[in-house]
Amino acid sequence: MISCSQYDYIEIACLYRLPVALTLQDGSVIQGTAKDTGRNAARQECIIVEDNSREHWIETAALVRMQALSDNPHFSDIHFQQQ
């Protein structure tokens, strides 16, 4: 689980529909537009990222890093620390 202050950056990315690159614990990187947050079928908190009209539900517990792919006044690079 990530901290509330780090979760705020996920919500900002979704609010402004920012293009992001998400690095996961397994080393994979997913790029797309941050759309929303929600819970998957297993009730795990997720960020929903859209890429070429496909939605990817990424568990926030798997996040290591989120990079903004466009300039914005909110953040450029966030490193997540799981609690």
Contacts in CASP RR format, 6 or more apart in sequence:
PFRMAT RR
TARGET T0000
AUTHOR 0000-0000-0000
METHOD contacts of the structure
MODEL  1
MISCSQYDYIEIACLYRLPVALTLQDGSVIQGTAKDTGRNAARQECIIVE
DNSREHWIETAALVRMQALSDNPHFSDIHFQQQ
1 45 0 8 1.000
1 60 0 8 1.000
1 61 0 8 1.000
1 82 0 8 1.000
1 83 0 8 1.000
2 10 0 8 1.000
2 60 0 8 1.000
2 61 0 8 1.000
2 63 0 8 1.000
2 80 0 8 1.000
2 81 0 8 1.000
2 82 0 8 1.000
2 83 0 8 1.000
3 81 0 8 1.000
3 83 0 8 1.000
6 78 0 8 1.000
6 80 0 8 1.000
6 81 0 8 1.000
7 60 0 8 1.000
9 66 0 8 1.000
9 74 0 8 1.000
9 75 0 8 1.000
9 78 0 8 1.000
10 34 0 8 1.000
10 37 0 8 1.000
10 47 0 8 1.000
10 60 0 8 1.000
10 66 0 8 1.000
11 37 0 8 1.000
12 18 0 8 1.000
12 74 0 8 1.000
12 75 0 8 1.000
13 20 0 8 1.000
13 34 0 8 1.000
13 47 0 8 1.000
13 66 0 8 1.000
13 68 0 8 1.000
13 74 0 8 1.000
13 75 0 8 1.000
14 34 0 8 1.000
14 35 0 8 1.000
14 36 0 8 1.000
14 37 0 8 1.000
14 47 0 8 1.000
14 48 0 8 1.000
16 72 0 8 1.000
16 74 0 8 1.000
17 33 0 8 1.000
17 34 0 8 1.000
17 35 0 8 1.000
18 33 0 8 1.000
18 34 0 8 1.000
18 68 0 8 1.000
18 69 0 8 1.000
18 70 0 8 1.000
18 72 0 8 1.000
18 74 0 8 1.000
19 31 0 8 1.000
19 32 0 8 1.000
19 33 0 8 1.000
19 34 0 8 1.000
19 68 0 8 1.000
19 69 0 8 1.000
19 70 0 8 1.000
20 31 0 8 1.000
20 32 0 8 1.000
20 33 0 8 1.000
20 34 0 8 1.000
20 49 0 8 1.000
20 66 0 8 1.000
20 67 0 8 1.000
20 68 0 8 1.000
20 69 0 8 1.000
21 29 0 8 1.000
21 30 0 8 1.000
21 31 0 8 1.000
21 32 0 8 1.000
21 65 0 8 1.000
21 66 0 8 1.000
21 67 0 8 1.000
21 69 0 8 1.000
22 29 0 8 1.000
22 30 0 8 1.000
22 31 0 8 1.000
22 47 0 8 1.000
22 49 0 8 1.000
22 58 0 8 1.000
22 63 0 8 1.000
22 65 0 8 1.000
22 66 0 8 1.000
23 29 0 8 1.000
23 63 0 8 1.000
23 64 0 8 1.000
23 65 0 8 1.000
23 66 0 8 1.000
23 67 0 8 1.000
24 30 0 8 1.000
24 58 0 8 1.000
24 62 0 8 1.000
24 63 0 8 1.000
24 64 0 8 1.000
25 62 0 8 1.000
25 63 0 8 1.000
25 64 0 8 1.000
26 62 0 8 1.000
27 64 0 8 1.000
30 49 0 8 1.000
30 51 0 8 1.000
30 56 0 8 1.000
30 58 0 8 1.000
31 49 0 8 1.000
31 51 0 8 1.000
31 69 0 8 1.000
32 49 0 8 1.000
32 50 0 8 1.000
32 51 0 8 1.000
32 56 0 8 1.000
32 69 0 8 1.000
33 49 0 8 1.000
33 50 0 8 1.000
33 51 0 8 1.000
34 47 0 8 1.000
34 48 0 8 1.000
34 49 0 8 1.000
35 48 0 8 1.000
35 49 0 8 1.000
35 50 0 8 1.000
35 55 0 8 1.000
36 47 0 8 1.000
36 48 0 8 1.000
37 45 0 8 1.000
37 46 0 8 1.000
37 47 0 8 1.000
37 48 0 8 1.000
37 60 0 8 1.000
38 45 0 8 1.000
38 46 0 8 1.000
38 47 0 8 1.000
38 48 0 8 1.000
38 57 0 8 1.000
39 45 0 8 1.000
39 46 0 8 1.000
40 46 0 8 1.000
40 57 0 8 1.000
40 59 0 8 1.000
44 59 0 8 1.000
44 60 0 8 1.000
44 61 0 8 1.000
45 59 0 8 1.000
45 60 0 8 1.000
45 61 0 8 1.000
46 57 0 8 1.000
46 58 0 8 1.000
46 59 0 8 1.000
46 60 0 8 1.000
47 57 0 8 1.000
47 58 0 8 1.000
47 60 0 8 1.000
47 63 0 8 1.000
48 55 0 8 1.000
48 56 0 8 1.000
48 57 0 8 1.000
48 58 0 8 1.000
49 55 0 8 1.000
49 56 0 8 1.000
49 58 0 8 1.000
50 56 0 8 1.000
60 80 0 8 1.000
61 82 0 8 1.000
63 80 0 8 1.000
64 79 0 8 1.000
64 80 0 8 1.000
65 77 0 8 1.000
65 78 0 8 1.000
65 79 0 8 1.000
65 80 0 8 1.000
66 75 0 8 1.000
66 77 0 8 1.000
66 78 0 8 1.000
66 80 0 8 1.000
67 76 0 8 1.000
67 77 0 8 1.000
67 78 0 8 1.000
68 74 0 8 1.000
68 75 0 8 1.000
68 76 0 8 1.000
68 77 0 8 1.000
END
